[in-house]
């Protein structure tokens, strides 16, 4: 079902919703993490997004990663589920997201060279020199990913 979230929002407006998301951690050879500068909030986040109706977390991660970054990825391993935190978007939408984080590897595609309707910019960052992040959940996900990938 295409545009599932838009259809729900058309029915409930800005009412707080609990929604499911999936995101991926992709590291380069310098152990830096790929982040995207979002068009909606103008801060940095992990490539990923909301599940469409009928999708699994893994399917959504792969689809959203390509939409946000231009890269085709495979899931390497699940890292953790995150279920705390609320986000208020600039348009007034409020969500509590339940997010599944995966370690991913690039298997094709190429990084987007121009802005899209979801991504303004992509860049790799050191875990100890992160830009302004979307929310606390994103920060928590990056902390967990750093610990996971150091083991």
Buried (B, 14 or more C-beta within 10 A) or exposed (E): EEEBBEEBBEEEEEEEBEBBBBBBBBBEEEEBBBBBBBEBBEBBBBBBBBBBEEBEBBBBBBBBBBBBBBBBBBBBEBBBEBEEBEBEEEEEBEBBBBBBBBBBEBEEEEBBEEEEEBBBBBEBBEBEEBEEBBBEBBEBBBEBBBEBBEE
